[in-house]
Amino acid sequence: MTRREARAAREAEERGQVGEPQEQGELQQPGEPHVPSQPVSAAGSPSAAGWSLNDGSPISSPTPTQESPADVAALAGLDFDAVVTGPVAQVEEPQPVGAAARHGVDERSHSHHDHPARTLFGVLDTDDASAQDEHPLVWRQQNYLSHEEPPKKRRWVKRLIVTVVILAVLGGMAGGAYAIFQPQIAKVQNALFPPENDYKGNGSGEVMFTIASGDDGSAIANKLAKAGVVKTYEAFYTLLLRQKPEPEFQPGVFKLAKKMSAAAALAALQDPASRVENTAVIPEGTVEKDILQTVADSTKIPLADLQAAAANPAAYGLPPQAKSLEGFLFPATYTFAPGTTAQQAIKTMVDRMFQSLDEAGVAPANRWNTVVLASIVQREAGLKDDYPKVARVFLNRIAQGWDLQSDATVAYGTGHTDRVETTDAERADAGNPYNTYVHPGLPVGPISNPGDLAINAVQKPADGPWMYFVTWNLQTGETIFSTTQAEHEAAVEKWQQWMKDNPNYG
């Protein structure tokens, strides 16, 4: 008796079975061809058709072994007839992984038997070492009779998961690093690949561009960018800073194009051929002497002719109080026809002022006082929304019998029409007829040529009790309006501090 036979006998005795185990043939080893000595039927008799169930239906095995199913059941201590009795299971997807599925037998069809059929198939489905040692034939029946190959380990799935996890971690680290160092990265990118902030070429279309008197390079660069002539303020202004000597710009109207390069725009502004002839640009708040000079430069009318024509204000229908054209030359852009005389040019500007007064609802009898006060508001107010408030302050002071105390009027009387600030000595000078610190009421005449905004502010002032105002930020024009002396003094201190913080302003 071989060691396998002895082990099978011991197992049979332990289960209380009598008799020697059936003689078994040699087991087939994996990968080796095997031809059984003779097939046996389910009852143990030879059968040329192979194994069959009790009802006669065959059970085929693509790789038969020497052990019959009856032998396997006997070794396991089970009744083979009880195990195999029942209908053949129908194949469905997905099938169970156990031995019952592999042999085409439905486990559920045996659940009513007393014999532990599930125990048998459970053993057949066991891969551990204990099952191999306790039931060698059963273990081999499972592994060598099945026509299915043992499932391969899908190691590529694990490798794929590990790769995805690593990439996700690296991606997160890269994203975090970019978020932290993004400003530095942006600087490097801008240094290596500067952004396109300038157009190329001479552009297309037509733009009438105006340079007003007093416009500097920064103001021109800003206006060019807003008009769509150049792409950015920086493109034009940076180019200006590189020019030696610095370019000089003449007030006037210039014919430019859309989307010009900064270099092309600069060249056009310095080219006399780009200048629109006989066009004069008069900004709001400009005084008479500067307006006459601008018209002379734009039209080639001699300045002396213009000054002589302006010496007789009554010839143009001005109020009898007027001693000059000051206040009645409306600020606008004028294009004079070739051959226009000095008198014709002046009359055009005066008539335009009358038109504006009429549109604002100013009666001819009130033109003088309206223009005088509007000229002060034009010089004193900074921001657009402040014009009606500034007008209200002056009207409140006049109503209360207070002095206007306008620095703009004092500066005009000194001849410094380019500024508003005054000194203590200038404010104390009673010899200045425009000094509203020492002379009550309105000054003796207008101090500038106001535009529509100032005229309408005088006609429709804001409602409020303000008696003071001070423009504390001269760069932005921000103004503080106050009702009491204490509030005003606090506002003045804020303005003085701003002046200390900006010693080079202006």
Number of C-alpha atoms within 10 A of each C-alpha: 8 7 8 13 16 13 18 23 20 15 18 19 14 11 12 10 14 10 9 13 18 15 10 14 12 11 14 20 11 9 7 6 10 14 11 13 9 12 19 21 22 22 16 13 11 13 14 10 12 16 24 18 17 16 10 10 11 15 16 13 13 8 13 21 23 18 23 20 23 21 21 22 20 17 21 21 18 19 14 19 15 16 23 22 15 17 15 17 15 11 12 8 6 6 12 12 9 16 22 22 17 18 17 16 21 19 19 12 16 19 12 9 11 9 15 16 24 15 12 19 18 13 21 22 19 17 12 10 10 11 16 16 11 15 20 18 24 25 23 20 21 22 19 20 19 17 14 9 8 8 6 6 8 8 8 9 10 11 11 11 11 12 12 12 12 12 12 12 12 12 12 12 12 12 11 12 11 13 11 11 10 12 11 11 13 12 12 12 12 11 10 9 10 10 9 10 14 18 19 14 13 18 17 12 10 11 15 13 20 22 22 20 18 12 15 12 17 15 14 19 26 16 18 25 18 13 16 14 27 30 22 20 20 17 19 26 18 13 13 19 12 9 9 7 8 10 13 9 17 19 20 26 25 22 15 23 22 19 23 23 23 30 18 20 23 19 12 19 22 15 11 12 11 15 22 17 18 21 22 29 21 26 19 20 23 25 24 20 14 13 22 24 17 22 27 20 18 22 21 14 20 15 17 13 14 21 17 11 19 22 12 14 20 15 11 18 12 20 15 9 12 18 14 16 22 24 28 31 27 27 25 15 16 18 18 18 12 11 11 13 17 22 16 14 21 24 18 15 20 22 17 17 23 19 12 17 23 13 11 17 12 19 11 13 9 12 16 21 16 21 27 23 25 30 30 27 30 26 24 23 22 19 12 11 12 20 25 22 24 29 27 24 24 27 20 18 17 15 10 10 11 15 17 24 19 23 23 26 31 29 23 21 18 16 9 13 19 12 13 15 12 16 10 7 8 18 19 14 15 14 12 19 17 25 29 23 20 18 17 14 18 20 22 16 22 27 30 30 29 30 25 17 17 29 27 21 24 26 16 15 19 17 11 13 14 19 21 23 21 21 20 20 18 16 12 10 16 14 20 20 20 20 14 12 11 10 14 18 14 13 21 17 12 17 19 14 13 16 15 11 10 13 8 7 10 7
